[in-house]
């Protein structure tokens, strides 16, 4: 076969492919169902801060307006009694003059003339009873032969009801009330049955969260491993932990958020075509807001310095 004939055949094949490909394209009219915007109410409260709430709205893909709702009426109820009306601050945030109290039930109701009214409620839990936090270095090694730092915390759980916790580890001095601390996110291995059961570890959560189902009403122990940061010295910044006793609604939201976040594209993987191709589908976020979307949850926290066990 001559080179000229081969070249001509390739051109004919390419032209035929283009014609067939373009002839298979057909425009289809898609009539989207009517979209009804709904209010989105979000608030996570704790005893150390005034109760705040963010109010927004759902928008369609063709809606270019802001999702912030600035002129809503937001009411706060404590144990069923109206106690405050939240004042608008900025960017959809409304603030009350009330600090939540342990054991009290709170409800937020939001009214706006252009939307159906929404409401949500939760109960402020007591602080967790954290007994001790300690860590060891070098009892085991990782695959590269480096020492593993293992943290163990013990907490008392006298409440017969199922409780939920969130665990955040920090490296450095206890947090300044003005400066937001950066959590340590180098946890590399979970072998604790409590964390394996609840922490959504396969979805790379930014914090660890778990229930007391395996030690309900007793003293529980939870352990996890972290990448080696060196053996501590006198001048080394200590580790400390923030342990939160969280409401059931907050716990359910964390579980759904970790899966949702894991399945979304990020700046770290958008350059990898295979990652984009096999990215998971969006996961519907948990919501306890009646007649709308969002989350109303609560937490109470305890800080504890870690003790080094040589």
C-alpha positions in Angstrom: 0.0 0.0 0.0 1.5 3.4 -1.0 2.0 6.1 1.5 -0.3 8.5 -0.6 -3.1 5.9 -0.5 -2.7 5.3 3.2 -2.8 9.0 3.9 -6.0 9.4 1.8 -7.6 6.5 3.6 -6.9 8.0 7.0 -8.4 11.3 5.9 -11.6 9.5 4.6 -11.8 7.5 7.9 -11.5 10.7 10.0 -14.1 12.6 7.9 -16.5 9.6 8.2 -16.1 9.6 12.0 -16.7 13.3 12.3 -19.9 13.1 10.1 -21.2 10.1 12.0 -20.4 11.8 15.4 -22.1 15.1 14.6 -25.1 13.4 13.0 -25.8 11.6 16.4 -26.2 14.9 18.3 -29.8 15.8 19.0 -31.1 18.7 21.0 -33.6 17.7 23.7 -35.8 20.3 25.3 -35.7 19.9 29.1 -38.5 21.4 31.2 -37.3 21.7 34.7 -39.9 21.5 37.4 -40.9 24.7 39.1 -38.4 25.7 41.8 -39.6 26.9 45.2 -37.0 28.6 47.3 -36.9 27.7 51.0 -35.3 29.1 54.1 -32.0 27.7 55.4 -31.5 28.1 59.2 -28.2 27.2 60.7 -27.0 27.5 64.3 -24.5 25.6 66.5 -24.7 26.9 70.1 -22.6 26.5 73.2 -22.7 27.9 76.8 -19.7 30.2 76.2 -21.2 32.2 73.3 -24.3 34.2 72.7 -26.9 32.4 70.6 -26.5 33.2 66.9 -28.2 31.9 63.8 -27.6 32.3 60.1 -30.5 32.6 57.7 -30.3 32.0 54.0 -32.3 30.5 51.2 -32.1 27.8 48.6 -31.5 29.1 45.0 -31.9 27.5 41.6 -29.0 27.1 39.2 -30.2 30.0 37.2 -30.7 32.3 40.1 -27.9 34.9 40.4 -29.3 36.7 43.5 -27.7 36.4 46.9 -28.6 33.4 49.1 -28.5 35.6 52.2 -31.8 36.6 53.9 -31.4 40.0 55.7 -34.9 40.9 56.8 -36.2 37.8 58.6 -37.8 37.8 62.0 -35.9 35.3 64.2 -37.4 34.3 67.6 -35.7 32.3 70.4 -37.6 30.1 72.8 -36.2 28.6 76.0 -38.2 25.6 77.4 -41.1 26.7 75.3 -41.2 30.3 76.3 -40.3 33.2 74.0 -37.3 35.0 75.6 -35.6 37.0 72.8 -35.8 38.3 69.2 -32.5 38.0 67.4 -31.0 41.2 65.9 -29.6 41.2 62.4 -25.8 41.7 62.3 -24.3 41.1 58.8 -24.0 38.5 56.0 -27.2 36.7 57.1 -26.2 36.4 60.8 -28.7 37.2 63.6 -27.6 37.4 67.2 -29.4 37.3 70.6 -28.4 38.5 74.0 -28.8 35.0 75.6 -26.2 32.5 76.6 -27.7 28.9 76.5 -28.0 27.0 79.8 -27.2 23.4 80.4 -30.2 21.1 80.3 -32.5 23.7 78.8 -34.4 23.2 75.5 -34.1 25.8 72.8 -36.1 26.5 69.7 -35.5 29.0 66.9 -38.3 30.1 64.7 -37.8 32.2 61.5 -40.5 34.1 59.7 -40.3 35.9 56.4 -43.1 37.1 54.2 -41.7 35.5 51.1 -41.1 32.1 52.5 -42.8 29.4 54.6 -41.8 29.7 58.3 -39.2 27.3 59.6 -38.2 26.1 63.1 -35.7 23.8 64.8 -34.9 22.8 68.4 -32.2 21.2 70.4 -31.1 20.7 74.1 -27.9 22.0 75.6 -25.9 19.0 76.9 -23.6 19.1 80.0 -19.8 19.3 79.6 -18.2 15.9 79.1 -16.5 14.3 82.1 -13.0 13.8 80.7 -10.9 11.9 83.3 -7.5 11.9 81.7 -5.5 12.3 78.5 -2.1 10.9 78.0 0.2 9.8 75.1 3.2 7.5 74.5 5.8 7.6 71.8 7.6 4.7 70.2 5.8 1.7 71.7 5.0 0.7 68.0 6.5 1.8 64.7 5.0 2.7 61.4 5.8 1.0 58.0 8.8 3.3 57.6 10.2 2.4 61.0 9.3 5.8 62.6 7.8 5.8 66.2 4.0 6.2 66.4 2.5 8.6 68.9 -0.5 7.0 70.6 -3.1 9.1 72.5 -5.5 7.6 75.0 -8.4 9.4 76.7 -10.6 8.2 79.5 -14.0 9.7 80.1 -16.8 9.0 82.6 -20.2 8.5 81.2 -22.8 8.2 84.0 -25.7 9.2 81.8 -27.8 6.1 81.0 -28.9 7.7 77.7 -26.7 7.5 74.5 -24.4 10.5 74.3 -22.4 11.8 71.4 -18.9 13.3 71.4 -16.6 15.2 69.1 -12.8 15.0 69.6 -10.4 17.7 68.4 -6.6 17.4 69.0 -4.3 20.5 69.1 -0.6 21.0 69.3 0.5 24.0 71.4 -0.7 25.9 74.3 -4.4 26.1 75.2 -6.2 28.4 72.8 -6.2 32.2 73.1 -9.9 33.4 73.2 -9.1 35.7 70.3 -6.9 33.5 68.1 -8.6 30.5 66.5 -6.3 27.4 67.1 -5.4 25.1 64.3 -6.3 21.4 65.0 -3.7 18.6 64.4 -4.9 16.6 61.4 -2.2 14.0 61.2 -4.1 11.1 62.7 -3.0 8.1 60.6 -4.7 5.0 62.1 -7.8 4.0 64.0 -7.9 0.6 65.8 -10.3 1.6 68.5 -13.7 -0.1 68.2 -15.6 3.0 69.4 -14.0 5.2 66.8 -14.2 2.6 64.0 -17.9 2.2 64.6 -18.8 5.9 64.5 -16.0 8.2 63.2 -16.6 7.8 59.5 -12.8 7.3 59.2 -13.1 6.1 55.6 -14.3 9.6 54.6 -11.3 11.5 56.0 -13.2 13.5 58.6 -11.7 16.8 59.9 -12.5 15.8 63.5 -13.4 12.6 65.2 -16.9 12.0 66.5 -18.4 9.0 68.2 -21.1 7.7 70.5 -20.9 6.0 73.9 -22.8 3.0 72.6 -19.9 0.6 73.7 -19.5 2.1 77.2 -22.8 3.7 77.9 -23.2 4.5 81.6 -19.6 3.5 82.4 -16.0 4.8 82.2 -14.8 4.5 78.6 -11.4 4.6 76.9 -10.7 5.8 73.4 -7.3 5.6 71.6 -5.9 6.7 68.3 -2.5 7.0 66.6 -0.7 10.0 65.1 2.3 10.6 62.9 5.5 10.8 64.9 6.2 14.4 66.0 9.4 13.6 67.9 9.9 12.7 71.5 8.7 15.6 73.7 11.2 17.8 75.6 10.8 20.4 78.3 10.4 23.1 75.7 8.1 21.2 73.4 4.6 22.6 73.0 2.1 20.3 74.8 -0.8 18.6 73.1 -4.2 19.2 74.4 -7.6 18.0 73.4 -11.0 19.6 73.1 -13.7 17.1 73.8 -17.3 18.1 73.1 -20.5 16.6 74.3 -22.7 17.2 71.3 -26.4 17.0 70.6 -27.8 14.2 68.5 -28.6 16.7 65.7 -25.0 17.9 65.6 -23.7 14.4 65.5 -26.0 13.4 62.7 -25.0 16.5 60.8 -21.3 15.7 61.2 -21.7 12.2 59.9 -23.5 13.4 56.8 -21.2 16.3 56.3 -18.1 14.2 56.3 -19.4 12.0 53.5 -20.7 15.0 51.6 -17.3 16.7 51.8 -15.4 13.6 50.9 -17.5 13.2 47.7 -17.0 16.7 46.4 -14.3 17.9 44.1 -11.5 19.9 45.8 -8.6 22.0 44.7 -6.4 19.0 45.4 -7.9 16.6 43.0 -9.4 18.7 40.2 -6.2 18.2 38.1 -6.6 14.4 38.2 -9.1 13.3 35.5 -9.5 9.8 37.1 -10.4 11.4 40.4 -13.0 13.6 38.8 -14.4 10.7 36.8 -14.9 8.5 39.8 -15.9 11.2 42.3 -18.8 10.2 44.4 -22.3 11.6 44.1 -23.4 14.4 46.4 -24.9 13.2 49.7 -27.9 14.9 51.2 -27.0 16.7 54.4 -28.8 15.9 57.6 -31.3 18.6 58.6 -33.5 19.0 61.7 -35.1 22.2 60.5 -38.9 21.8 60.0 -40.2 23.1 56.7 -36.8 24.1 55.5 -33.1 23.2 55.5 -30.2 23.6 57.9 -29.0 22.5 61.3 -29.6 23.5 64.8 -27.2 21.8 67.2 -25.4 22.3 70.5 -22.2 21.3 72.2 -20.5 21.7 75.5 -16.7 21.4 75.7 -13.9 20.5 78.0 -10.2 21.2 77.4 -7.5 18.8 78.7 -3.7 18.9 78.5 -2.0 15.7 77.5 0.4 13.9 79.9 3.4 12.3 78.4 4.0 8.7 79.6 7.6 7.7 78.8 
